[in-house]
Amino acid sequence: MLSSTIETSLFFLSKVIYMKAPWEVNAIPVIDGVSPLRSFIFLMTSKIFISIVLLWFVNVFKYAFYLCHKNTMNNAKFAKINKIFNIVYFILACIILILPIEYIVSESSGIVSGAATNFAMPCIMFCLAGILFYTAKNFKKIDIKKSMPLIILIVLMIAGVFVQMVYPELLVFNTIITFITIFMYHTIENPDLKIINELYRNKELVEQNYEDKYNFLFEITGEARKPLADITKLCNELKNEEDPVIIQKGITLVNNMVSQLNFTINNILDISMMDAHKIKFIDTKYDLGKFCDDIVTQIKANIDSGIALKVSLPNNMPILYGDYLKLRQILYSLIITPARDKKNTVIQFKVDLIERFDCCRVIFTIIADKSNISIEDINNILSATGEFSQNDLYNLEKKELDMVLCQKVIKIMGGNLMIKSNKSGMEIKLVIDQKNYEDDNENLLSKYLDDLNDRKKVLVISQDKQIADTMKKYFNKNNYTLYRYLYGKDALDRIKAGRKFDYIFISDTMDKMSGLEVLKELKNIEGFNTPVVVMINKSNEHLGKHYLEEGFTNYIITDDLINNLDELLKL
C-alpha cells in the first residue's frame, strides 16, 4: 500500500515538475529550468520509494529464512536474527538516502538513475539470491503452499529484471510486489484465516484432551475402587481369624492397599498440590512426545523379541521444562527391569497427563503381566530416601539403575513412585510435576481472543453451591462470563498464570484459605488492581466495615444476593 501510494505520487510529481502543461497527454518535457526545491522533493521521494522496495525484499528474505529454520530455531534466537536484519536494512536505507540520484527526462519518458539506484539494485539482487538459496536448499522441508509465493516471486523478479533492463522507464518491481503481496494475503498470510485455523486446531485439541481425560478418570476411578473393595473383603475375612500370623499378614496387606489408595488420591488426583512455584524448575525444554518415542525405541532395542511392548500415549503431548536426561534414565530402568524377566510376555507403557494452568502432572505407568515382587521388597524400595552413598554416586553413572536408587532420585526430583504387585503381575507408577512451556504464539492468540471477547469476566471463589448457582444464573443473564473455584489457592494460581477478571467475589469463610487470606495473597501479585468483593451472610454484616478496612473494594450480603448485586454493579 505504501509503495503503491509513493509510486502514484512520483507519477504526478514528475508530470507537475518536469512537464509543461502536465494535464495534456503529450506534454512537452522540461529539460532545464526546474527549481532545486522541486527537484529535491521529487528525488527524495524517489529515494524513499527505492528504500520501501528494498524493505519489502528484506522482509521476504526474512520470511524465507524463517520457513527454513522454524523447526530448529527458538523464538528468542530468531528475535536476535530479526534484529540484525533490521539493523542491516536501516544502514542500507540510510546509504540510499545519502547517495546522489538524478531524473533524466527525454521527450517520451523519464528515468531515475544515479548512485542510489545503482547501490539498491545489487541489494535487491542479494535478497533475491538469498530467497532462491533458502527455497532451493530446503525445498523438500518447506510446505509447498508456503513456498509457492517465493517461487512465483523468483520467476517474476527474474523476468522483471530483464524487462527493466530493456525498458528502464517502466516501474515493474512495484507491480510484482503488489501481486505477490495480494497472493500471499489470500493464501498463507491472511490473518483471518490464521485465526480460524488456530481456533479449529484448538477445538480439535480440546476434544482430544477431553477424550484423554475421560478415559484417564475412568481408569483411575477403577484403581481407587479396587483397594477399597479389597480392604473390605480382607477385613471381613480377618474378623473371625485367630491365627496371629495370618492376622499380621492381613494387616500388612491392608496397610499396603491403604498406601496405594493414598498415592492415587494424594499424588495423582489431588491437583491442589500442583504449583509452578513449588516445582524444581530446570530451564531445559523438552518435547514429551519425542521423549517417550526415544525411550520406546531404546527399550525395543534392548529386550527379547518374544516380549511385546504395548505403548499408550495421549493425543497431545506438551513441551515441558525439566531434567529429561535423568528422567529418561529412571524410566528406562523402571521399564527394562520387568522387561528382562522371561516370565513376562507383555509389558505395557502408558502416559497420562493432568494439566493445570502452567503446570503439568505426568503419570508414567509400567505394567508387567507375570512378574511380581514381595510386599517387603516393595516397602524397602519405597522407603529408600536420604543422601546418596558413594556406591550410589558410582551407580548413577551407569545406563541402568536399580529400583532403590530410582526411588532416591525420584524423590530428589520432586516425584513419587508407587509399586503394586500380586499374582496377576506388577504395576509401577511414576508421577512427576513439570512446568509447561509457554508458546509465544499461543499467548498472543489467547490475548487476541480475550480482546475480541467483549463480555466481562467475573471470578467467584466459594464453596457454597447455592450461592455459586445463583450467581451463575445472574451473570449469564447479564452477559457476563463467570468462573468459579472452590478454593482460594486455585484462583490464585489462575491469576498468577495471567488470567484477568473484571470482578472477584470471595466468600469470607472457606476451608484451607479464608477470604481475607486470599485477598492478602492477591495484593502481593504485581500489577493486580481488580475490584475484590467479599460475600458475607446477614449475621456477619457487622464485619463489613472491618473487611473494607482490610482492603476489600466492597461487601455484599448473600441473604439478598440478587438485589445486592444489582445495587453493586448498577445493572
C-alpha positions in Angstrom: 0.0 0.0 0.0 2.8 2.4 1.0 4.9 1.7 -2.1 1.9 2.0 -4.4 1.0 5.4 -2.8 4.5 6.7 -3.2 4.8 5.4 -6.8 1.5 7.1 -7.7 2.8 10.3 -6.1 6.0 10.1 -8.1 4.0 9.9 -11.3 2.0 13.0 -10.5 5.1 14.8 -9.2 7.0 14.0 -12.4 4.1 15.4 -14.5 3.8 18.6 -12.4 7.5 19.3 -12.0 9.1 18.1 -15.3 6.3 18.6 -17.8 4.9 21.7 -19.4 1.1 21.6 -19.4 1.0 18.3 -17.4 -2.8 18.0 -18.0 -2.1 17.3 -21.7 -1.4 13.7 -22.9 1.6 14.7 -25.0 3.0 17.3 -22.5 6.4 18.7 -23.5 9.2 17.8 -21.0 11.1 20.5 -19.2 14.7 19.7 -19.9 16.1 22.7 -18.0 14.8 25.3 -15.6 13.3 23.1 -12.8 13.7 24.7 -9.4 16.2 23.0 -7.0 13.5 22.7 -4.3 11.0 20.9 -6.6 13.8 18.7 -7.9 14.9 17.8 -4.3 11.3 16.9 -3.3 10.9 14.6 -6.3 14.3 12.9 -6.0 14.0 12.5 -2.2 10.6 10.9 -2.7 12.2 8.5 -5.3 14.9 7.5 -2.7 12.1 6.8 -0.2 10.3 4.7 -2.8 13.5 2.7 -3.5 14.0 2.2 0.2 10.5 0.9 0.6 11.0 -1.6 -2.3 14.2 -2.8 -0.6 12.4 -3.2 2.7 9.8 -5.5 1.1 12.6 -7.7 -0.3 14.4 -7.8 3.0 11.1 -8.9 4.7 10.5 -11.6 2.2 14.2 -12.7 2.7 13.4 -13.0 6.4 10.3 -14.9 5.6 12.2 -17.5 3.6 14.9 -17.7 6.3 12.2 -18.3 8.9 10.4 -21.0 6.9 13.7 -22.9 6.6 14.7 -22.7 10.2 11.5 -22.5 12.2 11.8 -26.1 13.4 15.4 -25.7 14.6 15.3 -22.2 16.0 13.5 -20.9 19.1 11.8 -17.5 19.2 14.5 -15.8 21.2 17.2 -16.7 18.7 15.0 -15.7 15.8 14.3 -12.4 17.5 18.1 -11.7 17.6 18.5 -12.5 14.0 15.4 -10.4 13.1 17.1 -7.5 15.0 20.3 -8.0 12.8 18.1 -7.9 9.7 16.5 -4.6 10.8 19.9 -3.0 11.6 21.4 -4.0 8.3 18.3 -2.6 6.4 18.5 0.6 8.4 22.1 1.1 7.3 21.3 0.3 3.7 18.3 2.7 3.7 20.5 5.5 5.1 23.1 4.9 2.4 20.3 5.1 -0.3 19.0 8.4 1.2 22.5 9.9 1.2 23.7 8.8 -2.2 23.0 11.1 -5.2 20.3 10.4 -7.7 19.1 12.2 -10.8 16.0 12.2 -13.1 16.8 12.0 -16.8 14.0 13.4 -18.9 13.5 12.7 -22.6 10.7 13.5 -25.0 9.0 10.2 -24.3 9.9 9.2 -20.8 11.8 9.9 -17.6 14.3 7.7 -15.9 15.6 7.8 -12.3 19.3 7.0 -12.3 22.4 7.5 -10.2 24.4 6.0 -7.3 21.4 5.4 -5.1 19.7 3.2 -7.7 23.0 1.5 -8.6 23.5 0.7 -4.9 19.9 -0.5 -4.4 19.8 -2.9 -7.3 22.6 -5.2 -6.0 21.0 -5.2 -2.6 17.7 -6.3 -4.1 19.5 -9.0 -6.2 21.3 -10.2 -3.0 17.9 -10.6 -1.2 16.5 -12.4 -4.3 19.6 -14.7 -4.3 19.0 -15.4 -0.6 15.4 -16.2 -1.2 16.4 -18.5 -4.0 19.1 -20.2 -1.9 16.9 -21.0 1.1 14.0 -22.1 -1.0 16.2 -24.4 -3.1 18.1 -25.7 -0.1 15.1 -26.6 2.0 12.5 -27.2 -0.8 11.5 -30.6 0.5 11.2 -29.4 4.1 9.0 -26.4 3.2 5.3 -26.8 2.8 4.6 -26.3 -1.0 1.8 -23.9 -0.1 4.1 -21.7 1.8 7.0 -21.9 -0.7 4.8 -21.2 -3.8 4.8 -17.4 -3.3 8.6 -17.4 -3.1 8.9 -19.5 -6.3 6.5 -17.2 -8.1 8.4 -14.2 -6.8 11.7 -15.5 -8.1 10.3 -16.2 -11.5 8.6 -12.8 -11.8 11.6 -10.9 -10.5 14.0 -12.6 -13.0 11.6 -11.6 -15.7 11.2 -8.1 -14.2 15.0 -7.6 -14.2 15.2 -8.3 -17.9 12.2 -6.0 -18.6 13.7 -3.2 -16.5 17.0 -3.5 -18.4 15.2 -3.3 -21.8 12.7 -0.6 -20.7 14.3 1.3 -17.8 11.4 3.9 -17.8 9.0 1.2 -16.6 8.4 0.6 -12.9 7.7 -3.2 -12.9 9.0 -4.0 -9.4 6.1 -2.4 -7.6 3.6 -4.3 -9.8 5.3 -7.6 -8.9 5.4 -6.7 -5.2 1.7 -5.8 -5.2 0.8 -9.1 -7.0 2.9 -11.3 -4.6 1.6 -9.4 -1.5 -2.1 -10.0 -2.6 -1.3 -13.6 -3.5 0.3 -14.2 0.0 -2.6 -12.5 1.8 -5.2 -14.7 0.1 -3.2 -17.9 0.6 -0.8 -18.3 3.6 -0.6 -15.0 5.4 -4.3 -14.0 5.7 -4.6 -13.2 9.5 -8.3 -14.0 9.5 -7.6 -17.5 8.0 -4.8 -17.9 10.5 -7.2 -17.2 13.4 -9.8 -19.5 12.0 -7.3 -22.3 11.6 -5.9 -21.8 15.1 -9.5 -21.8 16.5 -10.3 -25.0 14.6 -7.0 -26.6 15.8 -7.8 -25.6 19.4 -11.2 -27.1 19.0 -9.7 -30.4 17.9 -7.2 -30.3 20.8 -9.9 -29.7 23.3 -11.9 -32.6 22.0 -8.9 -34.9 22.1 -7.9 -33.7 25.6 -11.5 -34.3 26.8 -11.4 -37.9 25.5 -8.0 -38.5 27.1 -9.1 -37.1 30.5 -12.4 -39.0 30.3 -10.5 -42.3 29.8 -8.0 -41.4 32.4 -10.6 -40.6 35.1 -12.5 -43.8 34.2 -9.4 -45.9 34.8 -8.1 -44.0 37.9 -11.6 -44.3 39.5 -11.4 -48.1 38.9 -8.0 -48.1 40.5 -9.3 -46.3 43.6 -12.3 -48.6 43.9 -10.4 -51.8 43.8 -8.3 -51.2 47.0 -11.4 -50.2 48.9 -13.2 -53.4 47.8 -10.1 -55.5 48.7 -9.8 -53.8 52.1 -13.5 -54.5 52.9 -13.1 -58.1 51.8 -9.9 -58.7 53.8 -11.4 -57.1 56.9 -14.4 -59.4 56.7 -12.1 -62.4 56.4 -10.0 -61.3 59.4 -13.0 -60.8 61.7 -13.1 -64.4 62.8 -9.4 -65.2 62.3 -7.5 -66.2 65.4 -4.1 -67.1 64.0 -1.8 -64.1 64.8 0.5 -64.8 61.8 -2.4 -64.6 59.4 -3.8 -61.5 61.1 -0.4 -59.8 61.0 -0.1 -60.7 57.3 -3.6 -59.3 56.7 -2.7 -56.1 58.5 0.4 -55.7 56.3 -1.8 -56.2 53.2 -4.3 -53.6 54.4 -1.5 -51.1 55.1 -0.2 -51.7 51.6 -3.6 -51.2 50.0 -4.1 -48.0 52.0 -0.8 -46.7 50.8 -1.8 -47.4 47.2 -5.1 -45.6 47.8 -3.4 -42.7 49.4 -1.0 -42.5 46.4 -3.9 -42.4 43.9 -5.8 -39.8 45.9 -3.0 -37.5 47.1 -0.2 -37.9 44.5 -2.4 -38.3 41.3 -5.8 -36.8 41.8 -5.1 -34.0 44.2 -4.3 -31.2 41.8 -4.4 -28.6 44.5 -0.8 -29.6 45.2 0.3 -28.6 41.7 2.0 -25.3 42.0 4.6 -24.0 39.5 6.4 -22.2 42.3 6.9 -25.5 44.1 8.2 -27.4 41.1 12.0 -27.8 41.0 12.4 -25.7 37.9 15.1 -26.6 35.4 15.5 -24.3 32.4 15.8 -27.2 29.9 13.0 -27.6 27.4 12.0 -31.0 26.0 9.2 -32.4 23.9 7.4 -35.1 25.9 6.2 -36.9 22.8 9.7 -37.2 21.3 11.0 -38.0 24.8 8.6 -41.0 25.1 9.3 -42.1 21.5 13.1 -42.2 22.2 12.5 -44.3 25.4 10.3 -46.8 23.5 12.9 -47.1 20.7 15.6 -47.7 23.3 13.6 -50.3 25.1 12.7 -52.2 22.0 16.4 -52.4 21.0 17.3 -54.0 24.4 14.5 -56.5 25.1 13.9 -60.0 23.9 11.9 -60.3 20.7 9.4 -62.6 22.5 8.2 -59.8 24.8 5.6 -57.4 23.3 5.9 -53.7 24.3 2.5 -52.0 24.2 2.6 -48.2 24.3 -0.3 -45.9 25.0 0.3 -42.1 24.7 -2.1 -39.1 24.9 -3.1 -37.4 21.7 -1.5 -34.1 22.6 1.9 -34.2 24.3 3.1 -30.9 25.7 6.5 -29.3 25.7 7.9 -29.2 29.3 10.8 -28.0 31.4 12.7 -30.5 33.4 15.7 -32.7 33.8 14.7 -35.0 31.0 18.1 -36.8 30.9 17.8 -38.1 34.5 14.1 -38.8 33.9 14.9 -40.9 30.8 17.5 -42.9 32.8 14.9 -43.6 35.5 12.1 -44.5 33.1 14.4 -46.8 31.1 15.4 -48.6 34.3 11.8 -49.0 35.5 10.7 -50.5 32.2 13.8 -52.6 31.4 13.8 -54.3 34.8 10.5 -56.2 34.3 11.1 -56.5 30.5 14.2 -58.6 31.2 12.1 -61.1 33.3 11.5 -64.0 30.9 8.2 -64.9 32.7 6.6 -61.8 31.2 5.1 -61.8 27.7 3.7 -58.3 27.6 5.0 -55.0 29.0 2.7 -52.0 28.9 3.9 -48.4 28.9 1.3 -45.8 29.4 1.4 -42.0 29.8 -1.4 -39.8 31.3 -1.5 -36.1 31.8 -3.2 -33.7 34.2 -2.6 -30.1 33.1 -3.5 -27.2 35.3 -2.6 -23.6 34.3 1.2 -23.6 33.8 1.8 -27.0 35.4 1.6 -30.5 34.0 1.4 -33.7 36.1 2.8 -36.6 34.1 1.8 -40.1 35.2 4.0 -42.9 33.7 2.6 -46.4 34.2 4.5 -49.6 33.5 2.6 -52.9 33.8 4.1 -56.4 33.6 1.7 -59.3 33.1 3.5 -62.0 35.1 6.5 -60.9 37.3 5.8 -59.8 40.8 7.8 -58.9 43.9 7.0 -59.3 47.6 5.4 -56.6 49.8 8.6 -56.5 51.9 10.7 -55.7 48.8 8.2 -53.0 47.8 8.4 -51.4 51.2 12.2 -51.4 51.1 12.1 -49.7 47.7 9.5 -47.1 48.6 11.2 -46.3 51.9 14.5 -45.5 50.3 15.3 -41.9 51.0 18.3 -39.8 52.2 21.7 -38.9 50.9 23.5 -40.9 48.2 26.2 -43.3 49.3 29.5 -43.5 47.5 28.2 -46.6 45.8 25.0 -44.8 44.7 27.1 -42.0 43.1 29.1 -44.6 41.2 25.9 -46.4 40.0 24.3 -43.1 38.9 26.9 -43.0 36.0 25.5 -46.3 34.7 22.9 -46.5 32.0 20.5 -48.6 34.2 19.7 -48.0 37.9 18.2 -50.4 40.4 14.7 -49.6 41.8 16.0 -48.4 45.2 18.3 -45.9 43.5 15.4 -44.9 41.2 13.3 -44.1 44.2 16.0 -41.9 45.7 16.5 -39.9 42.5 12.7 -39.6 42.0 12.3 -38.1 45.5 15.1 -35.5 44.8 13.4 -34.6 41.5 10.1 -34.0 43.4 8.3 -37.0 42.0 6.6 -40.0 43.6 6.8 -43.7 42.9 4.3 -46.5 43.6 4.6 -50.2 43.1 1.7 -52.7 43.1 2.3 -56.4 42.9 0.2 -59.6 43.1 -0.2 -62.9 41.4 -1.5 -61.3 38.2 1.6 -59.2 37.7 3.2 -55.9 38.7 2.3 -52.2 38.2 4.7 -49.3 38.6 3.6 -45.7 38.6 5.9 -42.7 38.4 4.3 -39.3 39.0 6.1 -36.0 38.5 5.0 -32.4 38.1 6.7 -30.3 35.4 6.4 -26.7 34.3 4.6 -26.2 31.0 6.4 -24.4 28.1 4.5 -21.2 27.2 4.4 -20.7 23.4 4.6 -17.0 22.4 2.1 -17.6 19.5 -0.4 -19.3 21.8 -0.1 -16.4 24.3 -0.7 -13.9 21.5 -3.7 -15.8 20.3 -5.1 -16.1 23.8 -4.6 -12.3 24.3 -6.2 -11.6 20.9 -9.2 -13.7 21.7 -9.6 -12.0 25.1 -9.5 -8.7 23.4 -12.2 -9.8 20.9 -14.4 -11.1 23.6 -16.3 -8.0 25.0 -18.0 -9.9 27.7 -16.9 -9.0 31.2 -15.3 -11.8 33.3 -16.3 -12.5 36.9 -14.4 -14.8 39.3 -16.4 -16.4 42.2 -14.5 -18.2 45.0 -17.0 -20.0 47.1 -17.7 -23.5 48.4 -21.4 -22.7 48.8 -23.1 -24.4 45.8 -26.3 -22.4 46.2 -24.5 -19.1 46.1 -22.5 -20.2 43.1 -25.5 -21.4 41.2 -27.5 -18.2 41.9 -24.5 -16.0 40.7 -24.0 -18.1 37.6 -27.7 -17.6 36.5 -27.5 -13.9 37.4 -24.2 -13.2 35.4 -25.1 -15.3 32.4 -28.4 -13.4 32.2 -26.5 -10.1 32.2 -23.9 -11.2 29.5 -21.0 -11.8 32.0 -18.7 -14.8 31.8 -18.4 -16.5 35.2 -15.6 -18.6 36.5 -15.8 -20.4 39.8 -13.2 -22.0 42.1 -13.8 -23.9 45.3 -10.5 -23.0 46.9 -8.6 -19.7 47.1 -5.4 -21.3 46.1 -6.8 -22.5 42.7 -7.9 -18.9 42.0 -4.6 -17.5 43.0 -2.8 -19.9 40.7 -5.0 -19.0 37.8 -4.5 -15.2 38.3 -0.7 -15.7 38.7 -0.8 -17.6 35.3 -2.1 -14.4 33.7 -5.9 -14.6 33.7 -7.6 -11.2 34.0 -11.0 -10.6 35.6 -13.3 -7.5 35.9 -14.6 -8.5 39.4 -13.7 -11.0 42.0 -16.2 -12.2 44.6 -14.9 -14.2 47.6 -16.8 -15.9 50.5 -15.5 -14.8 53.8 -15.3 -18.2 55.4 -13.8 -21.2 53.4 -11.7 -24.3 54.1 -7.9 -24.1 53.7 -7.9 -20.3 53.0 -10.3 -17.7 54.2 -11.4 -14.8 52.1 -9.1 -12.4 53.9 -6.1 -14.7 53.4 -6.9 -14.8 49.6 -7.1 -11.0 49.5 -3.7 -10.6 51.1 -2.2 -13.0 48.6 -3.8 -11.2 45.7 -2.4 -7.9 46.9 1.1 -9.4 46.6 0.7 -10.0 42.9 2.5 -7.3 40.9 0.1 -5.1 38.9 -3.1 -6.6 40.5 -5.9 -3.9 40.6 -9.1 -5.9 40.2 -12.0 -5.0 42.4 -12.4 -7.7 45.1 -15.8 -8.0 46.9 -16.3 -10.2 50.0 -19.6 -12.1 50.4 -20.9 -12.4 53.9 -24.2 -13.5 55.4 -26.7 -11.3 57.4 -25.4 -12.5 60.8 -21.8 -11.2 59.9 -22.9 -7.9 58.4 -21.2 -6.1 61.3 -17.8 -7.3 59.8 -18.4 -5.4 56.6 -16.6 -2.3 57.7 -13.7 -4.4 59.0 -13.3 -6.1 55.6 -13.3 -2.7 53.9 -10.5 -1.5 56.2 -8.5 -4.7 55.3 -8.6 -3.8 51.6 -11.8 -5.2 50.1 -13.4 -3.0 47.5 -16.9 -3.7 48.8 -19.0 -6.3 50.5 -22.4 -7.9 49.7 -25.0 -9.7 51.9 -25.7 -13.2 50.5 -29.2 -13.4 52.1 -30.4 -11.0 49.4 -27.9 -11.7 46.7 -29.7 -10.6 43.6 -30.7 -7.1 44.9 -27.2 -6.6 46.3 -25.6 -7.5 43.0 -27.9 -5.1 41.2 -27.0 -2.3 43.5 -23.3 -3.1 43.5 -23.0 -3.4 39.7 -25.8 -0.9 38.8 -27.3 -3.4 36.3 
